[in-house]
């Protein structure tokens, strides 16, 4: 998603959040639908709100197949321990998406 390289910090932050979400689905070996990608891009561009994304997913998939995410760590999110191999998979995937960011982080780590 080219929007993650935008100069506008708000757009960049939203794009990064979507990229992480999509990356986590990929790591979990789930297929990301074209509909979700389209909604993510439209949300980042400011064409639709997060609430509209949720509503359109409910309309497309039906209320029984879509559960609104719960907030906080008690909301069913998986806490991945630091030593988990999943952490490495997530980082490898994100390195492919954001090579410049990781090059900078690697450089900073080597300086310390």
N, C-alpha and C positions, 0 to 999 in steps of 0.2 A: 504494500500500500504506500504509494508515493507520498501520501499526505503525512506520513510519519516524519518526513524530512522538511515539512513546512516551517517557515519562519514564525508563523503565528503560534505562540506557546499553547494556547487553548486547543487549537486544532491538532497540534503535535501530541499533546497529552491524551486527547480522545483517541487518536489514531493508534498510539502506543497501547492504550488499554484494550482496544479491539484486537490488535495484533497479538497481545499476550493471551487473550481469551481464545482466539482462533488457534494459536500455537498450542495451548493446553489441550484443545480438542484433538489436534493432530497427534500430539504425544500419546493421548489416550486411544489413538487409532480410530477416532470417529471421523466420519466424512462431514465436511463443512458444506452446507448447501449453498447454491448460487443465490438463493433468496437471502440467506443470512449475510453473505458477503455484500450483496446489494444494499441491504438495510444498514449494515455497518458503515459503508461508504457514504450513504445519504445522511446518516446521523452525524458523521464527522464533518461533512460539508455544511451542516446546519439546516438541511432540507427537512428533516424530521427529528423529533425529540426522542429521548430514550423511551418515554411512555408510548409514543407512537410505534416504536420498534416492537415493544412488548405486545401491543394491541394487534399489530399486523401478524406477529408470530402466532398469537392466539387464534386469529381468524384463519390463517393458513393451516395450522396443525390441529386446531380444535382445543377446547379447554381441557379435555381429558388427557391429551398428550403433552401439554405444556404446563409446567409448574413455574410460577413466579419465583425467582431466586430469593432465598431468605438472606437477611443481612447478618453480618458478624460471623465469628468462628463457630458459633453454635448453630449456624444455618445449613449444615450439611456439607460444608466445604471440607475437602480433604486437606489436612495439614501434612505436608511432606517433610519428613525429618531431613536435616542437613546432610546426613550420610546416605540418603536414598539414591539409588541409581536414576530415579526419575529427575532429580535435580540436574544431573549431567545431560540427560536427554532434552530437558527444557532449555538449558543454556546452549546446547549445540544448535537447536532449532532457532533460537533467538539470535545466535551469532550469524546464521545464514541470512536472517531478516535485517539485521542491523550491524553489518561488519564495521562500519566507521565507529560506532559507539563502542564496540568491544575492543577495537584497536586502541582507542583512547584509554579505555579502562585498563587494558593490559599494560599500556605504557605507564600509566599512573601507578599501577601495582609494582612494576619493576623499579620505579624511582624510589619507592618507600622501603 
